[in-house]
Amino acid sequence: MLSLATLIGVSGMTSAHLQERIAGNQKQGTDAFMAAETGVARVLAQARLGYEDSNRLDPDVLIEDLDGMGPHDVSGEHPAQWWIAETPETHGSAMTVKVVGGVGNTAAQRTLQITLNAGLGGPHPEGAYHCFGAACALDDDVDVQSDSFDLLFDGRVWPLPSSDDGYVCTSGTCPDNPPENLPEALAEAPSLAGLYLVLGDAGSTAEGPRSVETMLERIHGEPAPIMVSEGVSTGGGNPSGTSASDWKDYVEQLVTHPERKHVQLDADGGPLINGQPLADQSGNSVGSVYVQDFIGKRDSPRIHHVEGGGSVGVSGDVHGAGILVISDQVTLHPGEGMSITFEGLVILLEGAHLNADKASVNIFGSVISLAGGDGNLFDDLSGNINIRYSPEALDNLRERGLWDAAFEHPQITAWREL
C-alpha cells in the first residue's frame, strides 16, 4: 500500500510538472508571436517613412532606418522579448520581409513573412480586346465566328455576375446584354471599344476608327472598333499615350511578384506550381494540372503566370479572379458542360495562344494581347471565348494594389507564418 501511494504521489507530481512545462511553453510561444507582430508593425512604419522620401521600397534604407536587422528589444513591460527583421528582398513594387520574434534565450521563436506593396500601377485597357503589333490589323477577311470557334468582344459596361441580384452565368452561358439597371457605381462608367488595335510603324495604315459590317454581331461597344497606325494608343491612363512597352514593364512586375502563382506546364517530370510538383492526397506525383489548383477568387484575386506549352484541365464550372499572364500555347480541356469564368486582366505575351475549342470561357475585364508581332489578328485566341469589359473586375484589382494607381503608402498585401 505504501509503495502504491508513493507511485501515485510521484505520478501526480510528474503530471503537474508536465502541465506546468506545457503551459510555460505555450506562453513563451504566444510571447514570441507577439514580439514578431511588434516587429512587423515597426517594419511597416519605417517602410512607409522611407517611401515618403524616395517613392520606392528600398531594403537597404529599411534596414538602416531600423538601426540594423536586430535583435531589437520589445519596449514596454516585456524587455525579454525581441525581434529580428531578416534581409528584405524586392520584387518589382513589392518587398518581402521575414520577421522573427523570440523570448530571451529560450528556444521559443515565431517567424512571420510579410509582403509590402506600393501598388503595381499599370496602364489602362482601351478595349475589351486591346492588341499591339502589326498583326493586329483588322480587315474584311478577319472573322470571329465559325462552326469551330466563337469569339465575342464586348466593350459595353458589364457588372460582375452575382447571384445576389439574379444576374448569373450558368454553366458558361451568360446573358446576351448587360442589365438595364446597372449598379450605381457603374451607372456613369463609360463603355470601351470592343476592339482597340495598335499596329505600330510596321504595317500601319493611317486609318482611324473602322468597323466591319460582317463582324458587328460579335463586336459591341462604344466607340466602334479602333485601329491606330502609330505604336502608341491614345489613352491608357497616360496623357502621352500607352505603348506595348508600358504593358511589358507592368508584366515584368507581375511575373516577378513574390506572391504570384507560377505554373510551368512543360517542366521535366510533370507540371510545377511555384517550382513544386503536383501531388494527390496520398502524396503521389500527378501528371496534369487543373485550373482549380492555382486560380484566385473574387475576394482574393491573385497573379497567375502560365508558361510552357501544354494543357490545363477544368473540373466543374470554375470561377476565378486576378491577372492571368500566358507566355505559350495553352489548351483548356474541360469535360462536357464545364466552363471557366474569369474576372480581371488576361495578358497574352509574344508566342501565347489560348485554345478553348472544347471550353466555354467568359472573361469579365479585358484581354491585352502583346502577341501581335506577326501572323494575323486573333491568332492568339481560338475556341469559345467571350470577353466582356467590366470596370468592376478591374476595380477589384485596383483595391488590392494589383493594377492601376499605386497606394498612397506601402501596405501589407500578404502575410503568413513560416
N, C-alpha and C positions, 0 to 999 in steps of 0.2 A: 504493500500500500504506500509505504514511504517512497519507494522508487517511482511508482506511478505518479504520485503527487509532484515529485521532483521533475519528472518528464513534462507533466502538464504545465508546471510553472515556467520551465525553460522554454517550452514551446510558445507560451503566451508572451514571454519577454521577447523572443525572436520575432514573433509576428508583429508585436508593437513596434519593435525597432525597424522592421522592414517597411511597415506602413509609414513610419516617420521618414525613412530614407526616400520612399516614393513621393511623399508629399513635398519633401525638400527639393527633389529633382524637378518635380512639376513646377514649383515656384521659381526655381532657377531658370527653367525653360521659358516661363512666362516673362521673367525679368529680362532675359536675353532678347526675346521678341520685342519687348517694349524699347529696349536700347536700340535695336535695329530700326524701329519705327522713328525714334528720335533722330537717328542718323539720316533717314530718308527725308524727314522734314527739313533738316539743315541743308542737305544736298539740294533739294528743290528751291529753298530760299536763296542760296548762293548762286545757283544756276540762273535764276531769274535776275538777280542783280548783275551778273556778268553779261547776260543777254542784253540788258538795257544799255550797256556800254559799247558792245561790239556787234549787236544784232545777229549773233550766232552762238551756238553751243560749242564751247572750246574746252576739251578735257584738261589741258594744262592750266588754263585760267581757273577752272573749277577747283582743282587740287590746290592751287596757290591760294585761292580765296578761303579754302577750308583750313589753311595752315597745315597742309600735308594730308596724307591719307589717314593718319591716325596711328595708334588708337586715341580717340577723343573721349574724355570723361563725360558722362551724362550729368548735367548740372542738377541742382536741387537736392532732394533728400536721398538720392541714390548714387553716392560718389563711387561705389564699387562697380557700377555699370559703365560699359564703354562701347564704342562703335568705330568701325573702320570703313572708309569708302575706298574700295579697291579700284584699280586703274580703270577709268571710264573709257568707252570706245564709241566713236561716232560713226553713223551710217546715214549719209545724206543729211537731212534735217533732224535726225533722231540721235539720241545718245543713250547707251545702256550703262548702268552703274550697279555694281554689286555692293550692298551694304551689309556688313557682318556686325551683329550685336552679341555682346558677351557679358559675363558676370565675373569680376575679379580674376582669380587664377583657376577657376573651375573649368570643367570641360563643356559647360553649358554655352552653346553658341547657336544662333539662328541667322540665316542669310536670306535677305530679300534682294531680288533683282528687279530694278525698275527701268522703264523706258521713258525718257523725257523727249518730248516732241515740240518743236516750234511751229509745226504745221508744214505740210509738204508744198503748199502753193499749187501751181499747175494752171495751164491755160483753160479756157472755156471752150467746150464743143460748140460749133456753129450750125450743126445739123444733126438729125437723128443718126446719119452716117456721114462722117467727116473724113474725107480721103485726101491724102497728099501724094503727089507724084504724077509723072507723065501718063501713066496707065490709068489715071482716074478720069480720062476724057469720056464724056457722055455723047453717044451718037445714036442714030436710028437703029443700028444693028444690035444694040445692047438690050437685053430682055431680062426681066426679073421673075418670070413665071413660065413654067412648062409642065409637062407631065412628071418630070423628075425632081423639080425644085420649085419652091415658092418663097420669095423674099418680099418682106414688107418694110418700107421706110416711111415712118410716120412722125413728122415733126410737130404735130399738134400737142397741146399740153395734156399729158396723161397723169392722173394720180396713181399712187401705188395700189395694186389690188388688195382689198381688205374685206374680210367677211363682216366687219362691223357695220358697213353701210350696204352690204349686199352686192358690192361690185367685186367680182372674183374672176379668176381664171381657173377653169375646171378641166383637169386632165390635158393641160396645154392649150385649151381653147379659151380665148379672151373675147370680150365684146368687140364689135366692129368699130364702134365710135366711143370717144370719151363720154363720161356722164355729162348731161346737160348742165347740171348744177355742180360746179367744181367746188371743192373746199375753199373757204375764204382766203387761205394763204396762197392759193393758186389762181384765184379769180383774175388777178391783174398780171399774171405771168405771161410774157409774150411767147408765141409759138416760134419754132425754127423751121428752116427748110428741111424737107425730107432728105435731100442730098446737098452737101456743100463740098465742092470738088476744087482742090487747089493743084493746078497742073505743074507749076514750076516753069522755068525758062524753056526747057526741052519740050517740044510738042505743044507749046502754047498756041492758043487760037485767038486770043484777044477778044473772045466773046464774053458777054455779060450773062445775066440770068437767062436760062433757057429751059424749056420744058419739052418733053417728048410725048406726043399725044397717046401713043400706044402704051405708055407706061403709067399713065395717070391713075389707073385703078389701084396700083400698088404703091403709089408715092403720094403722100399727103403732107401738108404743112404750109406755112406762110412765112416767107415768100416762096415762089416757085423754085425748083432746083437751081442752085447757083454754081457756075463754073468760073473760076478765076484763073487767068493765064499766068500771073506772076506767082512767085513761090511763097508769097505771104498772104494770108487771108486778111479780111478787113477788120476783124474784131478779136474775139477770143479772150476778152478781158484785158487786152493790151492796146493802148491808143495807137501804137505804131504797127499794129497788126501782129499776127501769130504765124510762125513758120513751123515746119516739121521739126527743126532742131529744138524749138521750145518744148515740143512734146517729148522729144528724145531726152532732153535734160530732165524732164519730170519722170520719165520712165526709169532713168538711171537711179533716181532716188527710190523708186518703188522696188526695183529688183535687188537693191542692196539693203532694204529696210530690215532691221533685226527681227521684226515680228511677222514677216511675210511667210506664206506657205509656198515653198519651192517644190514643185512637182517635176521630177525627171522621169520621163516615160521610157527612154531608151538606155537606161543605165545597165551595165553588165550585171546579170543575176536577177534582174527584175526592177520594176519601178521603185523610186525612192521619194519620200516626202521629208524635206529638210534633212536630207542625207541619210535617212533611216529606212531600211527595207520594211515593207508592209508584212504584217503577220496576222493570223487569225487568233481567236480567243485562246487557242492551245499553244500559241507561240510559234506555229509553223509558218514558214515563209509562203506568201501568196504571189502569184504572177500577174495580177491585174489590180488596177486602181479604179475606184468609183468616185464620182463627184462627191458623194456623202463623206468620203474620207478626208476632205480638206476644205469644203466650202464654208464660207462665213454666213451669218444670219443677219436679218434686218436690224436686230438690236445689238449685234456685234459684227459689223461688216469688217472684212479683212482684205489684205493684199494677197493675191494669188499670182504666181508666176509658173506657167506650164511650158516646159520646153522639151525638145526631143520628139521626133515623130512617133505617133502611137495612138492607142485607143483609150478612151475613158468611158467606163460603164456608168449606167444610171439604174437605180433600183427604186421604182416608185416615182411619184411626182415630186421633184426636188425643188425647193425654193431657197435661193441663196442671195447674198448681197456683198458688195465690196467693189474691188477693182480686179479685173482679170486681164493679165498680160500673157499673150500667146506668142511664142517665138517660132514654132514649127508647125507641121501639119498635124492637126489633132482631129480625130474622128470620134464622135459621140455614138455609143452603142447602147441605147436603152432598149428594153423589151417592148412588146406590143402595148400601146396605150400609155406609155410613160413619157414624161416631159421634164423640161427644165425651165424655171422662171428665175431670171437673174436681174437684180436691181443694182445699178451703178454704172461703171465705165468698163467697157471691153476695149482693149488696145491690142491691135494686130501689128506685129513688127514685120520687118522685111523677111519674106520667106514663110510667113504664117498662113495657115489655111484652116478655117473652121468648117468641118464637114458634119452636117446634121441631116444626111439623107434619110436616116431612119429615126430621126428625133423630131420632137416638136419643141422649139426653143423660142422663148419670149424674153426679150431684153427690154427692161424699163430703164432708161437713162440715155446713153449714147454709145456708139461704136466709133472709135478712132482708128483709121487704117493708115499705117505708115508703110504698107506693103505695096504701094503703087509705083514702084520704080520701073517695073516692066510688066509686060503682059497686057491684060485688059481689065476694065472696070469689073468689080465683083469677083475677080479671080480668087480672092481670099475668103469667099463665102460660098457655100453650097448647101442645098437641102431646104429644110423648112425653118427659116429664121425670121422672126418678126421683131423689128426694132421700133420701139415707141419712146419718143422723147419724154422724160419725166424729170422736171426740176425737183420734185420731191425726193427722188432717188439720189440726186446729186447733193441736195441739202443734207441728206443723211450722212454722206461722206464728209461734207464740209464741217458738220458739227463735231466730227471725231478727228478733225485735223488731217484727213487723208487726201483732201483735194481743196483747191481754191485758196482763199485768203489764209495767211499764216495766223497763228494765235497771237493775241496781244502780248503774251509772255509764255514761256515754256510750261507745258502741263505734263502730268503723268498719264500716259495713254495706255500703259500696260504694266502689270507687276505680278510677280509670283514668288513663292518661297522655294528655295532650292534645297 
